[in-house]
Each structure stands twice: as structure tokens, then as C-alpha cells.
Amino acid sequence: MQQINIKSDEAYRLANELSRLTGENMTQAITRAIEERLEKLRAQARNSRGRGSLTGFLLSAAEARSFLYWTRERPTISSTMKLVFQKT
């Protein structure tokens, strides 16, 4: 079994606090925190890879349209030709 030796007082304090708040032992708390951070970073990497392509652009546009739909805000042109959002 491999071991990690935490040499930073701050890292130890944070791991201890996380352990107390979650009810997990320190090994479980640290493992889960690392897994969650890796998952987030992998998702960001997947999303950023396609953003320069047509597919990435279309996905971004679909996300923006979905946001507008679910918040029920629709863009309209005001009498002064400014783009405004109004609740519907």
C-alpha cells in the first residue's frame, strides 16, 4: 500500500476539516475530493477541446438558447434599437 505524507499544516487542517464535515475518515475525504476535482478538470478539458470547432459553436449556441428558454427570458428589440431581455 502506498502512503502520502502531508507536510503542510494548511493541507492537514483542510483535510481534517473536510473529514469532520463529511463524517468520512481522512483517507476517504481526501480520495473523494481528489476524484471530484479530477472529474471537474476532465469535463473542462472535454468542453474546451471542441469550442473552436463548428460543433463547439453549435453546442455553445444551444446552451445559450436553453438558458434563455429555461429562465423564460426572451430577447427583444426596444424602440431605441437596443437588445433587451424581458420576462415572459
N, C-alpha and C positions, 0 to 999 in steps of 0.2 A: 504494500500500500504506500502510495506517495503521500507526502505531507507538505503543508505550506506553513512557513513560519512568518507570522505577521510581525514586522519590526517597527511599524508605525503606530504610535499611540492613537492617532486620529482614526486610522483604519480599524484598529481594535475597538475603539469606542463606538464607531458607527456599526460595526458588525454586532457588537454586544447589544446596542440599542435595537437594531433590526431583529435580533433573536428574541429579545424581550417582547417587542411589539407583536411579533407573529406567533409566538409560542413555540417556535421551532428551535432546535439546538443550533449552535453557531454554524456547524457544517452544513446543515440543511438550509439555513437562511442565506449563507454565502453562496451555496450552489444555485439556489433558486434566483438570487439576484444576478448572478453571472449569466444564467440561462436567459433570463428576461432581457438583459442588456444585449446579449448576442442576438436574440430574436429581433429586437428593435433595429440593431445595426444591419442585420441581413436584409430586413424588409426595406430599409432606406437604400441599401445598395441595389436591390432589385428594382425599386422605383426609379432611382436616378439613372440606371442604365438605359432605360427606354425613353427618357424625357426628350432627347434630341431627335427622335425619330417621329414619323407620322403617327405611329401607334401611340407613342408617348403623348403627342399633342392631342390626339383624339381622346385619350384617357383623361387628360387634364381638362379638356372641354366638357367631357361627360361628368366629371366630378364637380365642376363649377355649376353646370346645369342642374345636377342633382341637388346641390346645396341650395340653389335658388328655389327649386321646387319644394324641398322639404321645409325650408324656412318660410315658404309662401310669400316670398318677395319676388316681384316681377319688375324687370327694368322697363321704364317708360321714358319718353322724351317730353320734357316740360315745355311750356310756351317760350322759354328763353333758350331752347335747344340744348339743355343740359340733361345728361343721363341721370335719372334719379331712381330710387327704389321706393316702392310703396307697398304696404301690406295689402293683401287681397283677402 
